[in-house]
Amino acid sequence: MTKDRGLSIHFNDGSKVTFSFPKQITHDELVAGRLDKLMEKKALVVEADGALMVIPFSNIKYMQLYAAPQKLPDYVIKDATVDAAMDA
């Protein structure tokens, strides 16, 4: 599979980790449910390079996922532009 998706996690301490991975959901209509399920959890779990990483959401300042799915939940602000860096 091609690694056409990415995730950058910015931590509260100023550090950052970036992952690349193949598309996880084949139907964009399922994104809203998967996002809601993820946000109910206490940690983000990523399998990377043969290891399982468990990252508590309490340690995360914000996450950037790309490329954004074509269909997003109705509560997502769409077509925004970043005018100032969040890390400042």
N, C-alpha and C positions, 0 to 999 in steps of 0.2 A: 504494500500500500504506500501511496505517496504521503509524505508528511506535509500536508497543506494547511494545517492549523497550528496555532501557537498560543501560548499562555505565558504571560509575564506576571509574576507575583512580586509585589513590592511590600516588604515587611516593615513593621513598626520601627525597627532599629536602623532603617535606611538601606539595608541590603536588598538584593533582588535575585531571583532565579527565573530562567526562561526555559520553557519546554517546547518542543515541536512534536507533532503527532498527527496521525491520519484522522479524517473526519470520523466522529464517534457515532453520530445519529444519521441514519440514511434519509429520514423524512423530517424536513424542517418544521412540520406541524407538531412534532413531539418536543421541540425545544422548550416551550413554556412549562410543560409538566416536569421535564428533567431539571430545569432551572429552579423551579419551586421546591422540588425534592432535595436538590443540593443545598439550598439555603436553610433547610430544616436541620441540617447536620451540624455537628460541632467542629468538624475537621474536613479538609479537602484531602482526598486520597488519590495518589497518582502512582501508577506503576511505570517506572522509568529505568531503562538499562538493567533490567532483571531484578530491581529492588522495589519494594513498596514504601512509598513515602507518605507519612501521615502528618499533615500540616494543620495545626489548630487555627481556626478562623480568628481567634483572639490575637494571633501573632501577625495577621495580615492587615496592612493598611488599605490596599486595594489590589484588584486584579485586572489585567487587560487581556482579553481573549480576541483572537483574530483568526481568520476573517469572520466578521459577524454573519450569522445566518440570514437568509433572505426573509424568513418569516420570524418575527419576534413577538413576545407577549404584548398585549395592549398597554401594559403599564410602563413599557420601555420608552424613554425619550429617543426619538429617531432623528437621523440626519444632523446631529450636533457637530460642532467644531470645537476642538480644544484651543482655548485662547491663552491659557497660562498653565504652566506645569504644576501638577499636584504635589510634587516633591519639594517645592520651594518653601 
